[in-house]
């Protein structure tokens, strides 16, 4: 009991420092943002402390704004698509790489490099590659034997897909690192037992490795999804929300509202609404992670987890 109390005290001492820093650094910003959310203020109206009190009117305008609703849906689709692409490719590379082989270090470096590249550099490099007469269309023309002139950067139907492709290329290493660590940490005893009993590699993967990897898979997907929801630099550098509003995701619409339309109050209220949406997603993610941890503990025969499962 004394050890448990000491561990609890240590956790709270670390958390209290973190919470204190958050309050000191973010407290004034969040308070000012809250002030703007309840007042009608724009840069054109003069001093911010003279703004007229509007109550919940600004929040009402934001919640009923169809453009924000479409931006949220677009962000969810973008995050889901890029997360799925990153995970599938990253997991595939991890399956190929987690067993030692000659020259493995070279491939490690090659696969991790995209994640170390600055997003703005990726955007401008992608712009050069995806130009209508650029290398990508030339390669596609050579492969297909026909003249390919895809308008990657001016077609509203392809714009979000273009950013998604760049996002996948940028963040495949993230899923790769997490999954290769998960594969390397799997216990060997059940796999060896299955091999002795004559199980094929495919069956070992489906019935032993994949169930044990479930918590790692959920963690990789959740973290990648949350980061994708906040993607801004590549989308803004390439499209600034266009063509039209085809790439107007949540961060882009927030930026346009606050720093191009100078509607500070709407931007502040909108950020709080988006924060509530993200808190809901994070709570759902925490629930999934805890559920997978309980399932893993149950699989390994943790008595505490089994008692909790029984209740």
Secondary structure, DSSP 8 states (H G I E B T S, - for coil): -HHHHHHHHHHHHHHHHHHHHHHHHHHHHHHHHHHHHTEE--GGGS-GGG-EE-TTHHHHHHHT-HHHHHHHHHHHHHHHHHHHHHHHHHHHHHHHHSS--TTHHHHHHHHHHHHHS-HHHHHHHHHHHSSTTSHHHHHHHHHHTS-----TTT-HHHHHHHHHHHHHHHHHHHHHHHHHHHHHTS-SHHHHHHHHTT--HHHHIIIIIHHHHHHHHHHHHHHHHHHHHT--HHHHHHHTT-STTTT--HHHHHHIIIIIS--HHHHHHHHHHHHHHHHHHHHHHHHHHHHHHHHHHHHHT-HHHHHHHH-
